[in-house]
């Protein structure tokens, strides 16, 4: 006689470092990564540098950025740190003018500080939009003409799983990240005739040092894994792998879309 089996919680999968393919089309490309000094951005900087791309990464966190630059200094084409406050649009414009024509723009920089409705002032609202949304548009504006003149390019905007899950205490961050998906589709339509591909990468609960230090608890770990189809945490290398693919010629027919790297996270 068949007996019903007791439900046993799935164990987290053993994590391994994500495989990184080699894309010959990325070698020698000039790549700009915003927020590249730490976390997801640092993983993306390293991934492109190991492809032989000429990487400039922008950040305000000098200590982390200099450390990353030093760590990768022995690569054949080491990345270059450029200190830049992306919320200052004059500084942003000068930085891109100094860099010159960009082949690939990775709009990664963001800040997910928690907040509640009662504490938000107009000044805080403007600051959250500046650090999470506005710079992505103006970085795209800064590189578009050069891409147009050279016959094409790639812009990857970074969204977030947060607003798809309706997470608490993140309303302004989620508002900005939702807008980025709309901006991506608009830019893809406007820039497509110039062979400029624009897509949006949406990371899930990525295990970064900052996230681990600020939010990680056993309960939070269990909650994330319970909501995901795959019982493994998303790693920085997983996001970098998607970034490389979408930037390469292998993704030449991909534009105007959202690409999730979230282990199938539908909330819990």
N, C-alpha and C positions, 0 to 999 in steps of 0.2 A: 504494500500500500504506500502511495506517495505521501510524504509528510511535508508540510510547509517548513521551509528552512528559515531560521532566525536571520534577521537582517544584521549584517556585520559592516560597520563603517569601513569605507575604502581607505586603504593606507595611501599616504602621499607617494607619488612615484619617485623613484630615484632620479635625481637631476643630473644631467650631464651638460657639458658646454655645448652650445648650439654650433652646428656645422656652418662654416662660412665658405660659400662658393667663391671661386675666383672669377671676376668679371673683367675680361681684357678691355672692355669699353670704358672702364673707370680709370685706368692708368693714365696719369697725366692731366686728368680733369681738375679744374680749379673748383674747389668745394668750400662753401662757407657754412659752418654749423653754429647757430646761436645757442647760448647756454651750454657751451661745450666743455666747460671746465670740470664738471662732475656729473654723477648719475648717468642717466640715459645718454645725455649729450657726450660725455667722455667716452662711453662705449662706441658711439657712432664715429667720433673723431678717430679713435684707434682703428676701427674697422675700415674706414676710408683710407687712412694712412697706410695700412697693410695692403691695400689694393694698388698702392703707388700713386694715389691721387695727391694733389697739392692742396692741403687742407689749411684753411684759416678758421680758427674758432674764436668766437666772441663771448666775453663774459665779464662780469664785474668782480668775481671772486678770484683775486689775484693769486692767493696762496695755493688753492687747489689747481688753478690753471697752470701756474709755473711748475708745480709738481708733475702734472700730466705731461707737460712739454718736455721736462727733463727725462721722464720715464720712457718717452718715445723718441728721444733724440738720436738714438742709434739706428733708427730705420733709414732705408735708402732715401726716402723723401719724408723727413720729419715734419709734423704739423707746426703751425705758427700760432701762438696766442696773441690776440689783439684785445686789449682792455677796451670795453665799450659799454656804456650805459644806454641800452636800447630804448629806454623811456625818454631819452633826450633826442628828439628827431634831428636836430642840427648835427649832433655828434654821430648819429646813425648814418646820415647822408654823407658826411665827410669820410667815415670809415669805409663805406662801400666805394666811394670815389678813389680812395687811396689803394684799395685792393685791386680795382680794375674789373674787367669782364669776368663774370662768374658763370660757370657751366651748371652747377648744382647748388641750390639753396636749401638748407635744412632749417626750417623755422621751428626750433625745439624749445627755446627759452620760455619759462613760465614759473609761476609761484602759486602753490595751492594752500596758502595760509587759511586757516579756519576762521569763521566769523559767524555772528548771528545777526538777525534782522535789526534788532534794537540798537546795536552798536555801530551800524554802518552810517557814516557821514558822507556828504557829497564828495569831500576830498578823498576819502578812502575808496569810494566807488570809482572815481576817476583814476586813482592809482592802480586799482585792480584791472581796469580795462587797459591801461597803458602797459602794464607788465605782462598781461596775458593775451591781449588781442591786437592792440593798435600796431605794435611793432611788426607783427607778421605781415600786415598789409603794406607798410612802408618799406620793409625789406624787399618784398616782392616788387614793389614799384621801383626800388633802386636797381634791381638786377634785370628788369624786363627789357629795357632798351638794348643793353649789351647782348642779351640772349637773342633778341630779335635780329640784330645786325649780323650775328654769327650763324643764324639759321636754326636756332633751337636751344632748348635747355630744359631743366627740371626744377620744379619747386615742390618741396614736400612740407606741408603744414602739419603740425602735431596737435591732435585733438586730445580727448580723454574719454575713458569709459564712464567717468563719474556721472555725467548728466544722463547717460543711458540707463543708469541704475538709480538715479534720484538719491544720491548720497546726502547725508545731513551736514549742515554747517558749511556748505560750499556754494551757496547760491550764486555769488558773483563769479566765482571760478567756472562753475558749470554754464553760466550765461555766456561767458567769453568762449568757452570751448565749443558750445553749441553753435555759436556764430561762426567759428572757424570752419565748420563743415559747410555752411552756406557760402562763406567767402571762397572756399576751395572750388566749389562748383561754378561760382561766378567768374573767378579768374581762369579756370579751365576753359570756359566758353570764350572769354575775351581773348585769351592768349593762344588758344588752339590753332588759329590760322597761321600763327608764326612758329608752329612746331614746338611750342613750349608746353610741356606736360605738367599738370598740377594735380596732386593727389593729397589725401589726408591719411595719416597713420594714427590709429587710435589704440594706445597701449592700455592694458588692463592693470592689474595689481602688480606692478613690476617691483621686484626686490632690489632696491637701491639702498645705499648706506643712510641717506636722509630719511627715507620712509621707514627703514628698520629702527632708526634711533627715535623717531618722533611718534610713530603710531603702532609699532609692532608689539603685540601681546599674544599669548597662546590663544585667547578667544578670538582675536582678530584674524589670526592665521587660519583657525578652524572655519571662521565665517567665510573667508575668501575661498578656501578650498571647497567648501560645501556648495558655493554658488557656481563654481566652474565645472564644465564638462570634464576637463582633464584635471586630475588631482595632482597637479604640480604647479609651483609658482612660476610665473613668467619672469625670465631673467633679462638683463640688459642685452645680452648677446642675441636673444630672440628678436628683440626690437631692431637691433642693428642689422640682422639678417634681412628683415623685410625692407629696411631702408636701402640697403645695397641693391637688392633686386629692383625696387621701384626706380632707383636712380640709373640703372644700367640699361643698355640697349635691349636686354631681354624683356623689358617691360615697355617696349616702344609703342604698343597699342593701348596702354593703360593711362587714362586721364579722367579727372572729374569724379573720382570715386573715393570711398572710405575703405581702408584696409585695417581690420581689427587684429591685434596681437594680444589676446586676452584669455587664452585657454578656454574659450567658450563660457565667459562669465555672464550669467543672467541674473545674478543677485541671489540673496538668501535671507 
